[in-house]
Amino acid sequence: MAKRTRGSNRPGQRRADRRGPARPPSRSDTRSAGALSAAEEARAAELESQIVAQDRAAEVGRARVRDRARGDEPSRPGRAAGQGLLAARAVEEYAYVVRDVRRILLVGGSIAAALAVLYVMIDIFHVVTIT
């Protein structure tokens, strides 16, 4: 059994318009498709030059950021010149981890020292008696 379809649904083909043109062709539509007036050509050239200037400015900005990032890389601590981006991120992350571990050990050590002092004062010297 054949598949029923509405109109032409095959890729690359348009549906046939049964109604005809929506409006009568105007004078500008009767010109050849490739013909542009001198004003249109001048406007197109102006727009193209603006787009090219914006692209160049954007590329210069990207190059500055890229060069600035490359210039800062060797000055970072623990960063060798041949390391990749992943290694650089790992070095930065490990710096944070080392700092956090040191803080944890400092706080934990101070708490242990405070508990030891309290133990000596309460149990050995009987400074505070709990009745």
C-alpha positions as CSV (number, residue, x, y, z in Angstrom):
1,M,0.0,0.0,0.0
2,A,1.4,3.4,-1.0
3,K,2.0,6.1,1.6
4,R,-0.3,9.0,1.3
5,T,1.3,12.5,1.6
6,R,0.1,16.0,1.4
7,G,1.9,17.9,-1.2
8,S,5.6,17.3,-1.9
9,N,7.4,16.5,1.4
10,R,10.6,15.3,-0.2
11,P,13.8,17.1,1.0
12,G,15.0,19.9,-1.3
13,Q,11.6,20.5,-2.9
14,R,9.1,23.2,-2.1
15,R,5.4,22.9,-1.9
16,A,3.5,24.1,-4.9
17,D,1.7,27.4,-4.1
18,R,-1.8,27.0,-5.3
19,R,-2.9,30.6,-4.7
20,G,-0.6,32.4,-7.0
21,P,1.3,35.6,-6.1
22,A,0.0,37.6,-3.1
23,R,0.5,41.0,-4.9
24,P,1.2,42.1,-8.4
25,P,4.9,42.5,-9.2
26,S,6.2,46.0,-8.6
27,R,8.6,47.9,-10.7
28,S,11.5,46.9,-8.4
29,D,10.6,43.2,-8.9
30,T,10.8,43.5,-12.6
31,R,14.5,44.5,-12.5
32,S,16.9,41.7,-13.0
33,A,17.8,39.9,-9.8
34,G,21.5,40.9,-9.8
35,A,21.1,44.6,-10.6
36,L,21.7,47.0,-7.8
37,S,21.6,50.8,-7.8
38,A,24.7,52.8,-7.2
39,A,23.3,53.9,-3.7
40,E,22.7,50.3,-2.8
41,E,26.2,49.3,-3.9
42,A,27.7,52.2,-1.8
43,R,25.7,51.2,1.2
44,A,26.8,47.6,0.9
45,A,30.4,48.6,0.6
46,E,30.1,50.8,3.7
47,L,28.5,48.0,5.7
48,E,31.1,45.5,4.5
49,S,33.9,47.9,5.6
50,Q,32.3,48.3,9.0
51,I,32.0,44.5,9.5
52,V,35.6,44.0,8.5
53,A,36.7,46.7,10.9
54,Q,34.7,45.1,13.8
55,D,36.2,41.7,12.9
56,R,39.7,43.2,13.0
57,A,39.1,44.9,16.4
58,A,37.7,41.7,17.8
59,E,40.7,39.7,16.6
60,V,43.1,42.3,18.1
61,G,41.2,42.0,21.4
62,R,41.4,38.2,21.4
63,A,45.1,38.4,20.6
64,R,45.7,40.8,23.5
65,V,43.9,38.5,25.9
66,R,45.8,35.5,24.6
67,D,49.2,37.3,24.8
68,R,48.4,38.6,28.3
69,A,47.5,35.1,29.4
70,R,50.7,33.7,27.9
71,G,52.8,36.5,29.5
72,D,51.4,35.7,33.0
73,E,51.9,32.0,32.8
74,P,55.6,31.7,33.6
75,S,55.3,34.2,36.5
76,R,52.8,32.0,38.4
77,P,54.4,29.9,41.2
78,G,54.9,26.3,40.4
79,R,54.3,26.7,36.7
80,A,56.8,25.5,34.2
81,A,56.9,26.8,30.7
82,G,56.0,23.6,29.0
83,Q,53.0,22.6,31.1
84,G,49.5,22.4,29.5
85,L,46.3,24.1,30.6
86,L,45.2,21.1,32.7
87,A,48.5,21.0,34.6
88,A,48.2,24.7,35.2
89,R,44.7,24.4,36.7
90,A,45.9,21.4,38.8
91,V,48.8,23.5,40.2
92,E,46.3,26.3,41.1
93,E,43.9,23.8,42.7
94,Y,46.6,22.1,44.7
95,A,47.7,25.5,46.0
96,Y,44.2,26.0,47.4
97,V,44.1,22.4,48.8
98,V,47.5,22.9,50.6
99,R,46.4,26.2,52.1
100,D,43.1,24.6,53.3
101,V,44.8,21.6,54.8
102,R,47.2,23.9,56.7
103,R,44.3,25.8,58.1
104,I,42.5,22.6,59.1
105,L,45.6,21.3,60.9
106,L,46.1,24.7,62.6
107,V,42.5,24.7,63.9
108,G,42.6,21.0,64.9
109,G,45.9,21.4,66.6
110,S,44.8,24.5,68.6
111,I,41.6,22.6,69.7
112,A,43.7,19.6,70.8
113,A,46.1,21.9,72.7
114,A,43.1,23.6,74.4
115,L,41.7,20.3,75.5
116,A,45.1,19.2,76.8
117,V,45.3,22.4,78.9
118,L,41.8,21.9,80.3
119,Y,42.6,18.2,81.1
120,V,45.7,19.2,83.0
121,M,43.9,22.0,84.9
122,I,40.8,20.0,85.8
123,D,42.2,16.4,86.4
124,I,45.7,17.0,87.5
125,F,45.8,20.4,89.4
126,H,42.1,20.3,90.4
127,V,41.7,24.0,89.6
128,V,38.0,23.4,88.8
129,T,36.1,20.9,90.9
130,I,32.8,19.4,89.7
131,T,30.6,18.3,92.5
